[in-house]
Each structure stands twice: as C-alpha cells, then as structure tokens.
Amino acid sequence: MSASTLLLIDDHPLFLSGISLVLREGLKQVEVLETGSLSEALQLRHADPALILLDQQLQGVSGVTGIAALRRKWPATKVALLSGCDMSALRDEALAAGAVAFISKTDKPRTLLHQVRALLDDHGLQEPAGSEPSVSESLTARQVEVLELLCRGLSNKAIAQHLHLSEYTVRGHVQTLLGLLGASSRGEAAFNARRRGWIV
C-alpha cells in the first residue's frame, strides 16, 4: 500500500521540525513534506498530498487566502488550519473557505496524531486492527463532557451554560472533536462517537 502524503506549511523552523518529527514517528505510513511558505508549497510539482496542515499566521499571507490558493492547486485535498490561539472570526472564515479542521499548536502530540489520523481516514490510511484509541486516550475530561452534550443535541450556547464555560471555549472543543472524529458536522460527529463506543 502506498503511503499517504501530508504537507506541512509553517514559517517557524522550530515548529516545522518539531511537528514533522511527531508526525513521522507516530504515523509510519505517512510521508511528510515540509515547506516554509505558501509560495514554496504552491511551486511543488509532483506532490499530491492527502492532507495539508497550514499555519494560520504565515508571513505576508492570511490563512484564508492560503486555503483558497491551496484548494485551487489541489481541489481534492483536505486543508486543516494550525493555530497558536483560537480566534473565532478567523476560524469561521477559514471553515467557510474550505478548511476541514482547526488544530491547536498547544495540543499534546497524542491529540495531534489522533486528529491527523481522523482527517486522513478518507484517503485510505488504515491503522492496524485493534489500534483505534479509547475515549480515555483521545479526549480530556472536559472534551468528554462536551461530546456527551453535543450527542444529546445541545447547541454550543446550551453546552456553555450547562458546563459554565464561555461559548468561545465550547466552540473550540467542538471543532477539536470534529477533527478527532473525522466529522464535517455535529450529527456526523455524534454518529462516529457512538460507532466507536465513545458515547453510549
């Protein structure tokens, strides 16, 4: 089976090398390509990535502009935006531009790997039988609480009120859950969570 290819675009050399190492060690079947700028990525001639991880704050270009350019070059490729912080307006704009997920640079390596695995699933990356992580390995206690309420059909506002959190914080948890579960909607996330046995 040929390896899936992942393209990482970030202009911070330390982060670029660090996340590449995490991905290569944790996803042996994935070929990781690195570029330090959007223009460098767009000049790649023979790459056909299944997933692109794009830094939100590349020098000289906005994340949304980058998403549009990448999708023009690789229409079938998933693009996830990497962020050191959660800016809701930018997040919504990025998702509207075609990003499939918002991934925090502050996540633990294990969480990052689970998110990337989920996003690559549709491109044929198969994990060995029995390797699917349990809910306790994948989610924090707070994420479990948010997921349970999401599966009951509560809105972000209702979840925020129930858990005494800001709606901004809940929105971040929900987007992370969508990425982990490889879902493009709340309904699909609930279905996948039940299928995996994360929620009864």
Solvent accessible surface area in square Angstrom, and as a share of the most:
residue,aa,sasa,rsa
1,M,164,0.73
2,S,103,0.66
3,A,57,0.44
4,S,15,0.09
5,T,21,0.12
6,L,0,0.00
7,L,0,0.00
8,L,0,0.00
9,I,0,0.00
10,D,0,0.00
11,D,45,0.23
12,H,92,0.41
13,P,108,0.68
14,L,156,0.78
15,F,47,0.19
16,L,23,0.12
17,S,64,0.41
18,G,34,0.33
19,I,10,0.05
20,S,2,0.01
21,L,110,0.55
22,V,36,0.21
23,L,0,0.00
24,R,103,0.38
25,E,105,0.47
26,G,25,0.24
27,L,6,0.03
28,K,150,0.64
29,Q,70,0.31
30,V,11,0.06
31,E,90,0.40
32,V,7,0.04
33,L,47,0.23
34,E,67,0.30
35,T,4,0.02
36,G,28,0.27
37,S,40,0.26
38,L,20,0.10
39,S,65,0.42
40,E,81,0.36
41,A,0,0.00
42,L,59,0.29
43,Q,133,0.59
44,L,50,0.25
45,R,214,0.78
46,H,178,0.80
47,A,22,0.17
48,D,115,0.60
49,P,3,0.02
50,A,11,0.09
51,L,0,0.00
52,I,0,0.00
53,L,0,0.00
54,L,0,0.00
55,D,3,0.02
56,Q,6,0.02
57,Q,114,0.51
58,L,11,0.05
59,Q,168,0.75
60,G,85,0.81
61,V,35,0.20
62,S,60,0.39
63,G,4,0.04
64,V,27,0.16
65,T,74,0.43
66,G,1,0.01
67,I,0,0.00
68,A,37,0.29
69,A,12,0.09
70,L,1,0.00
71,R,82,0.30
72,R,175,0.64
73,K,76,0.32
74,W,20,0.07
75,P,97,0.61
76,A,91,0.71
77,T,6,0.03
78,K,39,0.17
79,V,1,0.00
80,A,0,0.00
81,L,0,0.00
82,L,1,0.01
83,S,2,0.01
84,G,49,0.47
85,C,68,0.41
86,D,31,0.16
87,M,81,0.36
88,S,24,0.15
89,A,83,0.64
90,L,31,0.16
91,R,12,0.04
92,D,77,0.40
93,E,95,0.43
94,A,0,0.00
95,L,57,0.29
96,A,93,0.72
97,A,33,0.25
98,G,22,0.22
99,A,7,0.06
100,V,52,0.30
101,A,1,0.01
102,F,8,0.03
103,I,1,0.01
104,S,40,0.26
105,K,59,0.25
106,T,108,0.63
107,D,41,0.21
108,K,133,0.56
109,P,77,0.48
110,R,128,0.47
111,T,20,0.11
112,L,15,0.07
113,L,23,0.11
114,H,21,0.09
115,Q,1,0.00
116,V,0,0.00
117,R,53,0.19
118,A,5,0.04
119,L,7,0.03
120,L,0,0.00
121,D,64,0.33
122,D,113,0.59
123,H,69,0.31
124,G,35,0.34
125,L,8,0.04
126,Q,111,0.49
127,E,68,0.31
128,P,98,0.62
129,A,111,0.86
130,G,86,0.83
131,S,53,0.34
132,E,98,0.44
133,P,24,0.15
134,S,53,0.34
135,V,41,0.23
136,S,88,0.57
137,E,84,0.38
138,S,5,0.04
139,L,15,0.07
140,T,76,0.44
141,A,83,0.65
142,R,89,0.32
143,Q,15,0.07
144,V,39,0.22
145,E,66,0.30
146,V,0,0.00
147,L,0,0.00
148,E,80,0.36
149,L,7,0.03
150,L,8,0.04
151,C,13,0.08
152,R,158,0.58
153,G,67,0.64
154,L,42,0.21
155,S,62,0.40
156,N,27,0.14
157,K,121,0.51
158,A,33,0.26
159,I,0,0.00
160,A,7,0.05
161,Q,118,0.53
162,H,103,0.46
163,L,24,0.12
164,H,167,0.75
165,L,47,0.23
166,S,59,0.38
167,E,71,0.32
168,Y,105,0.40
169,T,53,0.31
170,V,0,0.00
171,R,65,0.24
172,G,13,0.13
173,H,39,0.17
174,V,9,0.05
175,Q,13,0.06
176,T,18,0.11
177,L,0,0.00
178,L,19,0.09
179,G,2,0.02
180,L,2,0.01
181,L,1,0.01
182,G,28,0.27
183,A,9,0.07
184,S,103,0.66
185,S,53,0.34
186,R,78,0.29
187,G,52,0.50
188,E,66,0.30
189,A,0,0.00
190,A,11,0.08
191,F,132,0.55
192,N,15,0.08
193,A,0,0.00
194,R,116,0.42
195,R,146,0.53
196,R,45,0.17
197,G,55,0.53
198,W,19,0.07
199,I,20,0.10
200,V,181,1.04
